[in-house]
Structures are given as structure tokens and as C-alpha cells.
Amino acid sequence: MTAEFSEIFLSTVIGRTVINSAGVELGILRDLVMVPGEVFPEVSHILFRSRKGTKSLPWSEVALFTHVVISAASINPPGLQSYKPRQGDILVRRDLLDKQIVDVDGAKVVRVNDIKLGKLHDKLCIFTVDIGFRGLLRRLGYERFGERVARLLRKEILNTEISWEYVQPLEANSSKLALNIARNQMNEMHPADLADIIENIPIQNIRTVLDSIDAETTGDTLYELEADMRNVVISQMDDEQVSDILEEMEPDEAADVLSDLPEERAQDLLEMMDQEDAEDIQELLEHEEDSAGGLMTPDYFRLSSNISVGRALELVRECAEEVETVYYGYIVDAQDRLEGVVSLKQLLLNSPDTHITDVMEENIKYVSIDSEPVDMLETLAKYDLIAIPVLDEDNRMAGIVTVDDVLAHYLPHFLKNKRR
């Protein structure tokens, strides 16, 4: 016999009476057992508390399922038995309510307040999860009161539901679920948003989230985390995975990450990395963290003085993915001595046949490798620069410091003072 019901929320049936076909009370509904379905997860059994403990009744033997009463199809249901928990069982109330969802569109973590059930092919299925305030009110039994208050205030309590087709378990066949929306969209999210999400999900689920994004995105996300949280995340990964991620990061950012790790593990990771990448990072680690040498990146858009503007633009296209910033091209000789600088705007405004030395700026603003952040910030602000070259003790080009690197140095101090 098929159960009769329309769409119904879990909060309205939990705690309702379960009876047999003669109207005799069997117990009080406590939970639903969920199994995978063709489209949506399906309820295989209902669980209710009786005088003799928790009982399990197959969904196929449920005749009526409403927010008022739940009825078995017979007086003595043949499938009725004591419930014995099995590893891997997913219970809707226990394992889904209050669990977290990564909301990709909103770039935040939200909580499951209620669950909408519905009929599909004679099965009781999970259609949506309710993450909104209405779902919370309904679950607490205050939905009608909330609506009255909202009408007085001339406001509306919106329905905020997410279809299960956009919700996937972070761990397959796990009874300890954290939920995640559209994991395949995570690579499209800004690393700062991903960092916020990682800081708000259970530590045991961090590794699964990281496995959903590529190495480059993971590296950018790690850099956005606070040092303590970053080290927690790295502890969830093996050395090979961490070294692969570090190779994808900008050298200055990778150096920052390694400087916060125990020295022994940092050296082990450097030894596993590509030699050229490791040498760039090791050089940065040798400088004071708060100096230009510690903040700079050794990767910059390098040009020679014997090319045309057209050739320079070709080089921009060739190296744009490998260089942190291409707003400026730095003209250096064979000994890495800085001869001039040219902006991307200047390259675009001049004829391709123009010689690079005819458009480059020779009065170059720079900082030394041991310059302090305040000196870099003043120079960048005074001359309205996006990046500034860093010269070593022999006046050779060592790298560049970008304005965002300097601001990132000051931002934690600013936020700390703002909280006081």
C-alpha cells in the first residue's frame, strides 16, 4: 500500500505518533534512514521510539505519512523490528540537521535548519535543505508567530531552500556529514572566500575540500589563511602534496608559508621541490621577513634594451602566466643591472617598431633589499606605483615588491588595532 502525503518538512513530523492500521499506537517518530536514490536520496525505513526501544519499519509498509499521524499498512507489520545501528547508516535527523553547507554563491558556510521531504515514484525522498530563518522558526515551532511579527513590521520571511541535486556529501557513505554545494565550482571561487570557508568547516573535512580544488588554487588559499590555521591545514596533507602546492605558488608567498612551519619540515619540503623553485624560495627565506628582501618576489617581467615595443608585447603574452605582475617591464643588462622601466600602458600606446629605449623611464624609483615596509609604502604611495624594483648590495635587480605585498604586511596590524 502506498503512503499518502504531500511535500512535508522533517520538523513537522519528528515527534508525531506512529500507529498501526487499527489505530493502535506503536511509538513516536524519531528519525528516518536515508539511502541513495535514482535522483534524490530515499527513505528506506522510519525509526520510532516504543516502550521496547527503537523500532524500524520499512517505508514500503507505511500507509500514511503526514504532520498529524503516521500509520503502518497493517496491524502487525511483517517488517517491523528492533533497530540495530549499522556502520554507514545515514539518519536524516541525526546526520543532516545542523550540518554545514558550503554555499558557493554566497561564499560562506550555512547551516541546515530543516529538510523538505516529498514523493517521487512512490518513494519518500529528500528534495531540499532549508538554510533560512523560516526553517529555523518552523523547527522551533514559532513559524506562525514569526509570520505575525513579520506582517506587523511589513517584512517578509523568505524561503531559503537548496535543492538536494546541488548538495553532495563531503564523504561518501559517512554518517558524519558536512555538506557541500557544487564542489566543481570551487576552483572558480576567490581564494579569500575559500579561506573563509575552510576556517568554518570541521577540521576533519578540510582535506576533502582541498582535494576538490587544484594545486594552484590551494596554494593561493593557503596564503590567505592565518598562520596558525594554515599550519593546521598543512598538517592534513603529506609532504609530496605540500611540495607540489608550494611549486605552484609565487616564491614570496611560498616563502611566507614555509617561514611559519617548523624549520625541519620546511627544509624537507624545500628538498622535495624543483631545484630552481627551491633556490628562489631559499634566497627569500634568508632575508628578514619584514624587509624588502623578505617581501619581494624574484619573478618579474624582464626585458633587454635591444628589442622593439612590438617584441616586448610579444614577451608579455609569453610570460604573463609565470610572472606575478606585468604592469611594468624592467630593462636589465647581462649582469642584472637595472637600466630602465616601461609600463604596459606605454607599450600599448607606442608603435610596435619603436625601440624600447625610446619609451623607457631612466629615472627609476627603487628600494634596497634591506628597506623596511614603511620605506616601501612611502615610495609606492609618493610615486603612485603598483610595484617597485628591489636592488641588492651590488645594485643588481633582485626582484620586485608589489603594493599588495606591502599592504598585506600592514593589514593584520590594522585589523588588530581596529578591534581594540
C-alpha positions, 0 to 999 in steps of 0.5 A: 500500500502506498503512503499518502502525503504531500511535500512535508518538512522533517520538523513537522513530523519528528515527534508525531505518533506512529500507529498501526492500521487499527489505530493502535499506537506503536511509538513516536517518530524519531528519525528516518534512514536515508539511502541513495536514490535514482535522483534524490536520496530515499527513505528506506525505513522510519525509526520510532521510539516504543516502550521496547526501544527503537523500532524500524519499519520499512517505508514500503509498509507505511500507509500514511505519512503526514504532520498529524499521524503516521500509520503502518499498512497493517496491524502487525507489520511483517517488517517491523523490528528492533533497530540495530545501528549499522556502520554507514547508516545515514539518519536524516535527523541525526546526520543532516540537521545542523550540518554545514553547507558550503554555499558557493554563491554566497561564499560562506558556510550555512547551516541546515535548519530543516529538510523538505521531504516529498514523493517521487515514484512512490518513494519518500525522498529528500528534495531540499535543505532549508538554510533560512530563518523560516526553517529555523522558526518552523523547527522551533515551532514559532513559524506562525508567530514569526509570520505575525511579527513579520506582517506587523513590521511589513517584512517578509520571511523568505524561503531559503531552500537548496535543492538536494541535486546541488548538495553532495556529501563531503564523504561518501557513505559517512554518517558524519556529514558536512555538506557541500554545494557544487564542489566543481565550482570551487576552483572558480571561487576567490581564494579569500572566500575559500579561506573563509570557508575552510576556517568554518568547516570541521577540521576533519573535512578540510582535506576533502575540500582541498582535494576538490580544488587544484594545486594552484588554487590551494596554494593561493588559499593557503596564503590567505589563511592565518598562520596558525590555521594554515599550519593546521591545514598543512598538517592534513596533507603529506609532504609530496602534496605540500611540495607540489602546492608550494611549486605552484605558488609565487616564491614570496608567498611560498616563502611566507608559508614555509617561514611559519612551519617548523624549520625541519619540515620546511627544509624537507619540503624545500628538498622535495621541490624543483631545484630552481623553485627551491633556490628562489624560495631559499634566497627569500627565506634568508632575508628578514621577513619584514624587509624588502628582501623578505617581501619581494618576489624574484619573478618579474617581467624582464626585458633587454634594451635591444628589442622593439615595443612590438617584441616586448608585447610579444614577451608579455603574452609569453610570460604573463602566466609565470610572472606575478605582475606585468604592469611594468617591464624592467630593462636589465643588462647581462649582469642584472643591472637595472637600466630602465622601466616601461609600463604596459600602458606605454607599450600599448600606446607606442608603435610596435617598431619603436625601440624600447629605449625610446619609451623607457623611464631612466629615472627609476624609483627603487628600494634596497633589499634591506628597506623596511615596509614603511620605506616601501609604502612611502615610495609606492604611495609618493610615486603612485606605483603598483610595484617597485624594483628591489636592488641588492648590495651590488645594485643588481635587480633582485626582484620586485615588491608589489603594493599588495605585498606591502599592504598585506604586511600592514593589514593584520596590524590594522585589523588588530588595532581596529578591534581594540 
